[in-house]
Amino acid sequence: MKIETAVSREEFAAAYLDAVGSSQNAKDDGRLISDRFVGTAYGIYEKLIEGSKKANLTAILSPDGVAQRHILDSLIPYLFLEKREIIKDGVRIADVGCGAGFPTLPIAAFAASCGTSLSVTAIDSTAKKIRFLDSTAESLGIPGIAAVTGRAEELALPGGEYREKFDVTVARAVAPLHVLLELTAPFVKRGGFVTAYKGREDEEKDAAEISKKLGLSEPEKIAYTLPSGDARTFFIYEKTGNTPAAYPRAYAKIISEKQKTDE
C-alpha cells in the first residue's frame, strides 16, 4: 500500500470544511468547524499518516477520505445521539472494535471542544491499533479515552469488569449487524443504547431474532449520505432487558450458527 505524505493543515482544513459544508446532516452545526476541533482533526489525520508508515492501520489516508469517511462519518451519528439526549454529560461509551480509533478519537475530541464531559472505552483485539489510538489521544490531549486490548466476546462475559457497565456502545466494524449486536449488547446496561454504523439497511432482518434475545428493542434506523455519495444507515437499539448469561458466544460460534440457519 502506498503511504501518503501528510498535507498541510490548511489543505486538510479545506478538505474537511468542504465535506462539512456539503453534508445535509452537518453543514448547519458551527461547532464542527471551530478552530479548536479543526486543529485536532488535522492532528488525528497527521498521526494517522505517521502511524501508517509503521503499521497497517487503515486503507483510507487521503485528506478527503480521512475528512469524510473517518472524521465526518464518525460525527454525524454522534449528532443524532446528541439530539435524542443519548449523548450528554457523564455518559459512558464503549467503542467495540475501534480499529485505529474511529469513532473514538473524533467523538471524544468533538465532545471536549463542545464542553461535554464523557468517557470512551475503546476496545480492539489488535494491540498495534490500540497502541496507536492511546498514543494519539495522549499526544493531542484528547481527554476521556481508555484504550483496552481484548476480544469483545471475552471482555463482556458475565461477571466481567465491562459487563453491562456502559450507557452506549458504538461500532463501525465491518461485521454483519447480527454479529455486532451480540458482541456489543452485553456491554450496555439496561436502559442504555446499542448503536451500529452500517452501509446496508437490509441487515436488520437478519438481526431481528438475536436482537430480541439480547434484550433489545426494535431499532430506530437513520439513513444519511456522505458528500462522496456513500450511503449509510445508523441503527439505534434501546436495551430494555438484561442480556442472558449465554451471550456473547465465542465469535466462531456466532458465525457458524448463522451459517447453519442460512443453509
Beta strands, then each sheet from edge to edge (+ up, - down):
strand 1: 92-96
strand 2: 119-124
strand 3: 145-149
strand 4: 166-170
strand 5: 188-198
strand 6: 220-225
strand 7: 231-238
sheet 1: 3+ 2+ 1+ 4+ 5+ 7- 6+
end
